[in-house]
Amino acid sequence: MASELRQLYISEMQEQRSAEEQLIQALPKMAEWARGDTLAEAIQEHLRETRQHLDHLDGLLAAHEVDPRAHSDDSMTALIVEAEKWAKAVDDHEARDAALISSAQRIEHYEIAVYGTLATWAKQLGLEDDLEVLLGILDQEKSANDKLSHIAKSEANPQAAH
């Protein structure tokens, strides 16, 4: 049973690696679409973090001696397509920022769920080094989500409502 959980853990980590790689391509476009400087800067900051997350996942997968690209993440693909759809459909700059935040938070919530699961499985499997890395990434994802919530409440949503 533990070997099946370990394989599931590795597969999920490979999928999340794919998700991070997709985000590295998508986040620069999202930053360009953002009208508000605070939002654009938050997206750029998260792009830097996402690059680090990809490096961390590559390191973990190398330690497990598996092909990091063995799985691709279709859920992230769908979330990114949805974000692009909203960004292109909304003409009003302030409303577009609100839509971008909504899309970005969907992405963050997905990542929080995945990294939470991976951390739980790493702990269950006794992979303490993996656990430490995954909890660090999880904290960054939660922080990015909190920052987006703050921007939405203090800037984007009030501006879009007027």
URTALIN-V389389 format. One line per field, one symbol per residue. phi: phi as a letter, one per 40 degrees, with the letter a starting at -180 (. if undefined). Layout:
phi = ???
This chain:
phi = .cccccccdccccccccdcccccccccccccccccccccdcccccccccccccccccdccccccfbccbcbbbcccdcccdcccdccccbcccccccccccdcccdcccccdcccccdcccdcccgccccddcccccdccccccccccccccccbccccccc
